[in-house]
Amino acid sequence: MNAGMHAWMNARPTMAVKAVAMMSLVAALAACTSAPPPPARLGLKLAPAALGESISVQQHLKVERAGRTDDMDVALQVEPEAIDMVGLAFGQRVLTVHYDGKEVKEWRHVMLPRQVRAEDVLEDMQLTLWPVEAVAQALPPGWRIAEEGRGKGLLRTLYLGDEPIMKIAYSGQPRWSGTVVLENLRYKYRLTIQFAPE
């Protein structure tokens, strides 16, 4: 993690209140009915270098689920050798994730619910930001991803068989700019990512 990311983490004392559980994008909380639970998540872990470039961005996350809205701020840094992410809520750090392409390491605040899994955070981030070709090559059998449009009309859809599981709409390019809206049809939540201007 570079000095800029450390400075960002330490210089924002009052950002993003509300629930910490949003870092998991609420994906682990879906099985609340008597129906059999859906298949496990993909377990997608793409190499950091597969992004194709280095980025360092700040994001504001808003998650809407079951009539509730929660917010959090995140600093994300991707280098060819590693991904580092810091989540802040209640004016303090609550989660850090480091992934070197082989192993996911996390630090969690004691108040962070057990359902918040670093692997789920990493998966949704890579489904959103990595090139669609890199994602497609890493999907397990039965899954596919399609991308249509470009610029403000870019839409990415993840399928299991013929069933759409997730839709991701972008406001512009590159993918880590402007606003991105991720609609998870399986776990029934909407994640809006607002990237801070560079």
URJOBEL-V227332 format. One record per backbone hydrogen bond with DSSP energy under -0.5 kcal/mol. CO is the residue of the C=O (numbers start at 1). NH is the residue of the N-H. If there is no record, write none. Layout:
co=CO nh=NH
co=CO nh=NH
This chain:
co=2 nh=6
co=3 nh=7
co=4 nh=8
co=5 nh=9
co=6 nh=10
co=7 nh=11
co=11 nh=13
co=12 nh=15
co=15 nh=91
co=16 nh=90
co=17 nh=71
co=19 nh=22
co=20 nh=23
co=21 nh=24
co=21 nh=26
co=22 nh=25
co=24 nh=27
co=26 nh=29
co=27 nh=30
co=30 nh=32
co=47 nh=50
co=48 nh=51
co=49 nh=52
co=55 nh=78
co=57 nh=76
co=58 nh=196
co=59 nh=61
co=59 nh=74
co=60 nh=194
co=61 nh=72
co=62 nh=192
co=63 nh=70
co=64 nh=190
co=65 nh=68
co=68 nh=65
co=70 nh=63
co=72 nh=61
co=73 nh=88
co=74 nh=59
co=75 nh=86
co=76 nh=57
co=77 nh=84
co=78 nh=55
co=79 nh=82
co=80 nh=49
co=82 nh=79
co=83 nh=99
co=84 nh=77
co=85 nh=97
co=86 nh=75
co=87 nh=94
co=87 nh=95
co=88 nh=73
co=89 nh=92
co=92 nh=89
co=94 nh=109
co=95 nh=87
co=96 nh=107
co=97 nh=85
co=98 nh=105
co=99 nh=83
co=103 nh=100
co=103 nh=105
co=105 nh=98
co=107 nh=96
co=109 nh=112
co=113 nh=116
co=115 nh=117
co=117 nh=120
co=117 nh=121
co=118 nh=122
co=119 nh=123
co=120 nh=124
co=121 nh=125
co=122 nh=126
co=123 nh=127
co=124 nh=128
co=125 nh=129
co=126 nh=130
co=131 nh=135
co=132 nh=136
co=133 nh=137
co=134 nh=138
co=135 nh=138
co=135 nh=139
co=136 nh=139
co=140 nh=143
co=142 nh=161
co=144 nh=159
co=146 nh=157
co=148 nh=155
co=150 nh=153
co=151 nh=154
co=154 nh=170
co=155 nh=148
co=156 nh=168
co=157 nh=146
co=158 nh=165
co=158 nh=166
co=159 nh=144
co=159 nh=161
co=160 nh=163
co=162 nh=164
co=163 nh=160
co=165 nh=185
co=165 nh=186
co=166 nh=158
co=167 nh=183
co=168 nh=156
co=169 nh=181
co=174 nh=177
co=178 nh=195
co=179 nh=171
co=180 nh=182
co=180 nh=193
co=181 nh=169
co=181 nh=183
co=182 nh=184
co=182 nh=191
co=183 nh=167
co=183 nh=185
co=184 nh=188
co=184 nh=189
co=189 nh=184
co=190 nh=64
co=190 nh=192
co=191 nh=182
co=191 nh=193
co=192 nh=62
co=192 nh=194
co=193 nh=180
co=193 nh=195
co=194 nh=60
